[in-house]
Amino acid sequence: MTEPLPDLLISPVVQAALAEDLGRAGDVTSQACVPAEARLRAVFVARKPGVVAGLACARLAIAALDPGADFKAIVEDGARVSAGQQLIWVDANARALLGAERVGLNLLGHLSGVATLTRAYVDAVEGTGAVIVDTRKTTPGLRAMEKYAVRCGGGVNHRFGLDDAILIKDNHIAACGSVGEAVRRAKAAAGHLMKVEVEIDSLAQLEEALKYGPDVVMLDNFSLADLAEAVGRAKGRAVLEASGGVSLETVRGIAESGVDVISVGALTHSASVLDIGLDAA
């Protein structure tokens, strides 16, 4: 089971989404059609198979409008579900439930889509030893939640931001003058808990980088043959991460080259929403 995110990280996102949706006058449709004291029982249902993530988003959206709502999750985040499977039972003030419905579904569906796509990649490399990781290509404001969804899908998180690991990319190298000089400066500046990774795009750069002892080397857009060659040359002196040109069709071959890590931006920037609905019970 993936350790859940604390509510204090999720609540601001939910609150902002509710404020955006309710606007200046609230849910005028429910106010016009539904008695103020009416209650509604409903169930969240997966319309398609996938992996669930973000159940707390639905709970917090409903609780924000009806603190006394009865909310029962039937599955846990990270669970594989089938089409038609029930995810959550809720009994709440009808106006509150209808007002929170879309926000809860938007976040739950999006995060479940990320978890579902991640699980597809993880399953595709099963048995190779390679680890699937995400990137910083996340939706602004949703990074912690999207990276949580990646963990729910069986993936592993890359760095969360610019402040928790050193990752030297091509423009850093251009500014420093060479791969070696960039790694040398980074190693000199890094504290004892700070990892240093460098992105390279050729085998020649690999040889130069390894001389300076980076913790991780990112092999950017390498061919399968060059990935295998890099694994042989590195001989375990650094963790090797493959990046670029990764898809569900190519990821198995990349993993079989022997690299340790495969980073996939698509996990967060291109995941389709998992279709989840709310039905009155």
C-alpha positions in Angstrom: 0.0 0.0 0.0 1.3 3.5 -0.9 1.5 5.8 2.1 -1.3 8.4 1.6 -0.6 12.1 1.2 -1.6 14.2 4.2 -4.9 16.1 3.8 -3.0 19.4 4.3 -1.3 18.9 0.9 -4.5 18.0 -0.9 -7.0 20.5 0.7 -5.6 23.7 -0.9 -5.9 22.2 -4.4 -9.5 21.0 -3.7 -10.5 24.3 -2.2 -9.2 26.2 -5.2 -11.0 23.9 -7.6 -14.2 24.3 -5.7 -13.9 28.1 -5.6 -13.3 28.1 -9.4 -16.4 25.9 -10.0 -18.8 27.4 -7.5 -18.0 31.0 -8.6 -19.7 34.0 -7.1 -23.2 32.5 -6.6 -22.7 28.8 -6.0 -24.5 25.9 -7.7 -27.5 27.8 -9.0 -29.0 24.6 -10.6 -29.1 22.7 -7.3 -30.3 25.7 -5.4 -33.2 26.0 -7.9 -34.1 22.3 -8.1 -33.0 20.6 -4.8 -34.5 21.3 -1.3 -31.9 22.7 1.1 -32.2 19.8 3.5 -32.5 17.0 1.0 -30.0 14.1 1.2 -28.5 12.0 -1.5 -26.9 8.6 -1.5 -24.5 7.9 -4.3 -21.6 5.7 -5.4 -18.5 6.4 -7.4 -18.0 3.8 -10.1 -15.1 3.0 -12.4 -16.4 3.0 -16.0 -13.2 1.4 -17.3 -10.5 -0.8 -15.8 -7.5 0.9 -14.2 -5.6 1.7 -11.1 -7.2 4.1 -8.5 -5.4 7.1 -7.0 -6.8 10.2 -5.4 -9.7 8.9 -3.3 -9.0 11.6 -0.7 -9.7 14.3 -3.4 -13.3 13.2 -3.6 -13.6 12.9 0.2 -12.2 16.4 0.8 -14.3 18.0 -1.9 -17.6 16.6 -0.4 -16.5 17.3 3.2 -15.7 20.9 2.3 -19.4 21.5 1.5 -20.9 19.0 3.9 -18.6 18.3 6.9 -21.1 15.7 8.2 -21.1 13.6 5.0 -20.8 9.9 5.4 -18.0 8.8 3.1 -16.9 5.1 2.7 -14.0 4.1 0.4 -14.5 0.5 -0.8 -11.1 0.2 -2.3 -7.7 1.8 -1.5 -5.5 4.0 -3.7 -3.2 1.7 -5.8 -5.9 -0.9 -6.3 -6.5 -2.4 -9.7 -10.2 -2.1 -10.5 -12.5 -3.4 -13.3 -15.1 -1.7 -15.3 -18.3 -1.3 -13.2 -16.5 -1.7 -9.9 -17.7 0.5 -7.0 -15.1 2.7 -5.5 -16.8 4.9 -2.9 -20.2 5.1 -1.1 -21.3 8.5 0.1 -24.4 9.8 1.9 -24.5 13.6 2.1 -26.5 16.7 1.7 -27.7 16.6 -1.9 -26.7 20.2 -2.7 -23.3 19.7 -1.3 -22.7 16.4 -3.1 -23.9 17.8 -6.4 -21.7 20.9 -5.9 -18.6 18.8 -5.1 -19.2 16.1 -7.7 -17.2 17.5 -10.7 -14.2 18.6 -8.6 -14.0 15.2 -7.0 -14.4 13.4 -10.3 -11.9 15.6 -12.1 -9.1 15.0 -9.6 -9.9 11.4 -9.0 -10.1 10.6 -12.7 -6.9 12.5 -13.5 -4.8 10.9 -10.7 -6.2 7.5 -11.5 -5.2 8.0 -15.1 -1.6 8.7 -14.0 -1.6 5.6 -11.8 -3.1 3.5 -14.6 -0.5 4.6 -17.2 2.3 4.1 -14.7 1.2 0.6 -14.0 1.2 -0.2 -17.7 4.8 0.9 -17.9 5.8 -1.0 -14.8 4.1 -4.1 -16.1 5.9 -3.8 -19.4 9.4 -3.9 -17.8 8.6 -6.6 -15.3 11.5 -9.0 -14.7 14.2 -6.7 -16.2 15.2 -5.0 -13.0 14.7 -1.6 -14.5 12.7 1.0 -12.5 10.1 3.3 -14.0 10.3 6.9 -12.7 8.5 10.2 -13.4 9.9 13.6 -14.3 9.2 17.3 -13.4 6.8 17.5 -16.4 3.8 17.9 -14.1 0.7 20.0 -14.0 1.5 23.3 -12.1 0.1 23.0 -8.6 -0.5 19.2 -8.8 3.1 17.9 -8.6 2.9 16.2 -5.2 -0.5 14.6 -6.1 0.7 13.4 -9.5 3.9 12.0 -8.1 1.8 10.3 -5.5 -0.3 8.8 -8.3 2.9 7.5 -9.9 3.7 5.7 -6.7 0.2 4.2 -6.6 0.9 2.8 -10.1 4.1 1.1 -8.9 6.5 3.7 -10.2 9.2 5.6 -8.4 9.6 9.4 -8.1 12.5 11.3 -9.6 13.4 14.6 -8.0 10.5 16.7 -6.8 12.0 20.0 -7.7 15.1 22.0 -8.5 16.1 22.0 -4.8 16.4 18.3 -3.9 19.0 16.9 -6.3 21.5 18.2 -8.8 20.7 17.4 -12.4 23.1 18.8 -15.0 21.5 19.2 -18.4 22.8 20.2 -21.8 22.4 23.9 -21.2 24.3 23.7 -17.9 27.1 21.9 -19.8 27.1 24.7 -22.4 27.4 27.3 -19.7 30.2 25.5 -18.0 32.1 24.5 -21.1 32.3 20.8 -20.7 30.6 17.7 -19.1 33.6 17.2 -16.9 33.8 20.7 -15.6 30.1 20.8 -14.9 30.3 17.5 -12.9 33.4 18.7 -11.0 31.7 21.9 -9.9 28.5 20.1 -8.9 30.4 17.5 -6.8 32.4 20.3 -5.1 29.1 22.1 -4.2 27.0 19.2 -3.2 26.4 18.3 0.4 26.9 14.8 1.6 23.2 14.0 1.1 22.9 15.6 -2.3 23.0 13.4 -5.4 24.6 14.6 -8.6 23.2 13.5 -12.0 24.4 14.5 -15.4 22.6 14.2 -18.8 24.7 13.2 -21.8 23.9 12.4 -25.4 27.0 10.4 -26.5 29.3 7.6 -25.5 32.2 10.0 -25.6 30.5 12.2 -23.0 29.9 9.1 -20.8 33.7 8.5 -20.6 34.3 12.1 -19.6 31.5 12.1 -17.0 32.5 8.9 -15.3 36.0 10.3 -14.6 34.4 12.8 -12.2 32.2 10.4 -10.3 28.6 11.4 -10.8 26.0 9.4 -8.9 23.7 9.1 -11.9 24.2 9.4 -15.6 21.2 10.1 -17.8 21.5 8.7 -21.3 19.4 11.0 -23.4 17.9 9.6 -26.6 20.5 6.8 -26.9 19.9 4.0 -29.4 19.4 0.5 -27.9 22.9 -0.5 -29.1 24.4 2.6 -27.4 22.4 1.9 -24.2 23.9 -1.6 -24.0 27.3 -0.2 -24.8 27.0 2.4 -22.1 26.0 -0.3 -19.5 29.1 -2.3 -20.4 31.4 0.7 -20.2 30.0 2.1 -16.9 30.4 -1.3 -15.1 28.3 -0.2 -12.2 30.3 3.0 -11.5 27.1 5.1 -11.7 23.4 4.5 -11.9 22.3 4.7 -15.5 19.0 6.4 -16.4 17.6 6.1 -19.9 15.4 9.0 -21.1 13.8 10.2 -24.3 11.9 8.3 -26.9 10.2 6.1 -24.3 6.8 4.7 -25.1 4.9 1.5 -24.1 6.1 0.1 -27.4 9.8 0.8 -26.8 10.2 0.6 -23.0 10.8 -3.2 -22.8 13.7 -3.0 -25.2 15.2 -0.1 -23.3 14.9 -2.0 -20.0 16.5 -5.1 -21.5 19.6 -3.0 -22.4 20.5 -3.2 -18.7 19.9 0.4 -17.6 18.9 0.9 -14.0 16.2 3.5 -14.4 13.9 4.7 -17.2 12.3 8.1 -16.8 9.0 8.8 -18.6 7.5 12.3 -18.8 4.3 10.9 -20.3 3.3 9.4 -17.0 2.2 12.8 -15.8 1.9 15.0 -18.9 0.1 12.6 -21.2 -2.0 10.2 -19.1 -5.6 9.9 -20.1 -8.2 10.4 -17.5 -9.7 7.2 -16.0 -13.4 7.3 -16.6 -15.1 7.4 -13.2 -18.8 8.3 -12.6 -21.0 9.2 -9.7 -24.4 7.5 -9.7 -27.3 8.0 -7.3 -27.9 4.9 -5.3 
